Amino acid sequence: MARDREKRMDALVDASVATIARNGLTNLRIKDIAAEAGVSERLVSYYYPDLDGLVAATHRKASEKYYWNRLRTIQRHRAPEAALTELIASGLPQGRGDVLSSVLYELSISATRQLQHEQLMSNLYRDEVSLYEQVLEHGSKTQAFNLSGPTNELARSFVALEDGLGLQVLAGTDSLTAEHAKTILLSYARAVTGAAL
């Protein structure tokens, strides 16, 4: 019974992700989430009595999925150069149709207004920085990288660049494709690590 409840709640969160990606957060309605999930509005309200609770669950799941996907990406590579290159690629949206990135950017707006979303964004930022720290420290220890500054500062810079460039990619800025954004980040990575990436 508890497992069925969990599955149903996960399905509603997945429907919420798809609905936010399609309609945006400001146009999010239980009616649309129910239609996406193929259930009644009443059932959505049964599991999530208020929309804010469903949005928070959606934010939590999207953040966790994004982080774990990225962690698995770097764990597949022993060479720090390959891990850094793949970490950079995994942090950038692949274009306007990148659902997970779209939803995370959309939900980040809530961080300025709601403590729960602020905490989720802070946690995701901390986790993303830690991924870069792991790769940079490994590269430094193995002498694959000659870092130009403290690991934490460099890691924070990578995340800031990812966020800024990623937003432009999602916005559909003509002059910045996903591939161009990756090229910019790799150029920065070469400058701060001394590695041939």
SULSULVEN-V53646 format. One record per helix or strand. SS is the DSSP state (alpha for helix, beta for strand). FROM is the first residue (numbers start at 1). LEN is the number of residues. If there is no record, write none. Layout:
ss=SS from=FROM len=LEN
ss=SS from=FROM len=LEN
This chain:
ss=alpha from=2 len=22
ss=alpha from=30 len=8
ss=alpha from=41 len=7
ss=alpha from=51 len=25
ss=alpha from=80 len=11
ss=alpha from=99 len=14
ss=alpha from=115 len=27
ss=alpha from=151 len=21
ss=alpha from=178 len=16
